[in-house]
Every structure is written in C-alpha cells, then in structure tokens.
Amino acid sequence: MGYKLASRKEKKDDTVITVGNSSVGGKQLAIIAGPCAVEDRDLFIEAAVKLKKTGVQMLRGGAFKPRTSPYAFQGLAEEGLKILAEAKRITGLPVVTEVMDTRDVELVAGYADVIQIGSRNMQNFVLLKEVGRGDRPVLLKRGLAATIEEWLMAAEYIMAEGNNQIILCERGIRTFETHTRNTLDISAIPAVKHLSHLPIIVDPSHAAGKWGMVAPLAKAAVAAGADGLIIEVHPCPGEALSDGGQSLNMVNFSLLMSQLRPVAEAVGRNCFDEAKNLVRQNII
C-alpha cells in the first residue's frame, strides 16, 4: 500500500473537516455550489446571494481556470479572488477555489477557505506538497484517469507534509464513452469509504458535462454515501464564459435541492434547512 496516513487502518473513525460553521464528513450533507468561473463581480454576487437562500454551505468559483484551449477564458486571477472574498462577506458562506501553481498558493490561501486541487494537478506532487504545508483544507479532485489508489496516494503527499484536512472529490474519469464528458464512478464512493477515513464528495457537473444529467447523478451520489456535492450553478448558463452547458440555472438548482432532501434523509444524512418550497414561493 502506497498510502498510510489516509488509510482506514491508520484511523478508524471518519474524518470530519470543519469549514466555518459547516462540516464535511459528518452526518450533515455538504453542498458546495456556484459558477464554474468568477466572471463578473455583479453576476457572482447575485449568484452567491441566491445560493445562500437555497441552503448551500459553501460557494465555489474559479479565479484561475485551467482550460484545454489556451484561447479560452482563463479567469480573473486576484481580481476574482477579491470578488470571492466580497461574496463571503455578504453571505457569510466560506469559499472554495482552485490553485494551479505553487507560486499562487499563498495568494489563494489569503482569500479562500478551501483550496481546490483540480483533476489535471492531482499528481502535481510539488503543488501537493506546497498545499500540504499550509493550514487550509484541501479539496482534492480525482485525476482524469487515476485509479483510486493513485488518488489516495496523492492525498498522502498532502498529509505527509502535515495537512490532514483533505476532502476527496470524485468528478468522473475518462473512459471510451463519449456521450458524457466523463464517466462518474459511483463505485468510488463506497470504495473510498472502505479504504480511507477521509470524506468524499461528488462533482456531478464535470462528470456529466450536460446540465440535464446533473440532478440524477447528484441523487445517485448521495444515495451511494457521498458526504456532499459540488455543483456548478450560473444565473444565465447560456452566457457563461466557462462550462455553461453543464451548469444548472437557479430554478433547476433549487428544485434539485428540494429533491435531495428525501434521498439524504433516507441514508441518514441531515439536510439543509433553508431549501423548502423555494420554487413554489418564487424566491429564486
């Protein structure tokens, strides 16, 4: 076994990561939501305020965006981080954002409550060590074609540097199937629960690549035992500068939140209190 600190043999009890007034890994189902990228101050603040009403525990948004094409929108960098910080001040919700470069770790940590390591950087060992030396919780996404063992060994790199606050994120892996953006590995949830004490959440947005599939995958993930979800939500998905096709609008996200409640309760999870009848009341 290439990992020890992340192993269930090392620690029998589930690890619970506390972020502000929220937690990931306990009985509470953690919901993280927001636009793929921080594109504009007013748009992001609008989204954050509305998401707060649905009962999400954390906001997500990329200030630095790793894109397949060098000509695609790459994010607003520090200006995006400042917008995230403003959204946190207004809503009181912690923020999650990605770091791509060791040179930006200190900068991002100055604004973010949780630092995300994206799938492309899951085996960027220098970057993993750098966030491992910090004190911010790390959301570690599974690599595009990484095995579960490789994923847990990536977590080990972070833990070996002293940072035990790791949230694993299954976001789909690359297979021969082309209908979806990736293939969501539902089996990874119980597998990780057996092998590791670290909490695991699921990103149905990147797994599907199509907004119409996000809700079914989200419900399946919760039913399989995921500790939470990270979902892309945009006020106007058709105008998004990044991943609009897989982003839910506010109405659809609110509907999903109401549908998640009975699934979560069926598997013994406490669910968000605020997301009750929001669509019917026309709050969103």
WOSULWO-V176941 format. One record per backbone hydrogen bond with DSSP energy under -1.0 kcal/mol. NH is the residue of the N-H (numbers start at 0). CO is the residue of the C=O. E is the energy in kcal/mol with one decimal. If there is no record, write none. Layout:
# WOSULWO-V176941
NH,CO,E
NH,CO,E
This chain:
# WOSULWO-V176941
6,3,-1.3
7,194,-2.8
10,6,-1.4
14,196,-3.1
16,23,-2.9
18,21,-2.4
21,18,-2.4
23,16,-2.3
28,269,-2.5
29,226,-2.3
31,228,-2.9
32,57,-2.1
33,230,-1.4
37,61,-2.6
43,39,-2.3
44,40,-2.4
45,41,-2.3
46,42,-2.3
47,43,-2.7
48,44,-2.5
49,45,-2.0
50,46,-2.7
51,47,-2.1
52,48,-1.1
54,51,-1.0
55,50,-1.4
56,30,-2.2
57,30,-1.5
58,93,-2.9
59,32,-1.8
60,95,-1.4
61,35,-1.6
64,73,-2.5
71,68,-1.2
76,62,-2.8
78,75,-1.3
80,76,-1.7
81,77,-2.3
82,78,-1.6
83,79,-2.2
84,80,-2.3
85,81,-2.0
86,82,-2.5
87,83,-2.1
88,84,-2.1
89,85,-2.2
90,86,-2.4
91,87,-3.0
95,58,-2.7
96,113,-1.8
98,115,-2.2
103,100,-1.9
107,103,-3.0
108,104,-2.7
109,105,-1.1
110,107,-1.7
111,107,-3.1
112,94,-2.0
113,94,-1.8
114,136,-2.7
115,96,-2.8
116,138,-3.0
120,117,-1.3
121,118,-1.3
123,120,-2.1
124,122,-1.5
127,123,-2.3
128,124,-2.3
129,125,-1.8
130,126,-2.3
131,127,-1.6
137,164,-3.1
138,114,-2.6
139,166,-2.6
140,116,-2.4
141,168,-2.4
150,146,-2.1
151,147,-2.3
152,148,-2.2
153,149,-1.8
154,150,-1.8
155,151,-1.8
156,152,-1.5
157,153,-1.2
158,154,-2.4
159,155,-2.8
161,158,-1.8
162,157,-1.4
165,163,-1.5
166,137,-3.2
167,198,-2.6
168,139,-2.3
169,200,-2.4
172,182,-2.3
173,143,-3.4
180,207,-2.4
181,206,-2.5
182,172,-2.8
185,183,-1.3
187,184,-1.5
188,185,-1.6
190,186,-1.8
191,187,-2.7
192,188,-2.2
193,189,-1.6
194,190,-2.2
195,191,-3.2
200,167,-3.0
201,227,-1.7
202,169,-2.7
206,202,-1.3
207,203,-2.1
208,204,-2.6
210,244,-2.3
212,209,-1.8
213,210,-1.2
216,212,-1.8
217,213,-2.6
218,214,-2.4
219,215,-2.1
220,216,-2.3
221,217,-2.0
222,218,-2.3
223,219,-1.7
224,221,-1.2
225,220,-2.3
226,199,-3.2
228,29,-2.3
229,201,-2.2
230,31,-2.8
232,33,-1.7
233,247,-2.6
238,235,-2.4
239,236,-1.3
246,243,-1.2
247,231,-2.5
252,248,-2.3
253,249,-2.4
254,250,-2.3
255,251,-2.2
256,252,-2.5
257,253,-1.7
258,254,-1.8
259,255,-2.1
263,259,-3.0
264,260,-2.6
265,261,-1.7
266,262,-1.0
267,264,-1.3
268,263,-3.0
269,26,-2.3
275,273,-2.3
280,276,-1.9
281,278,-1.3
282,277,-1.9
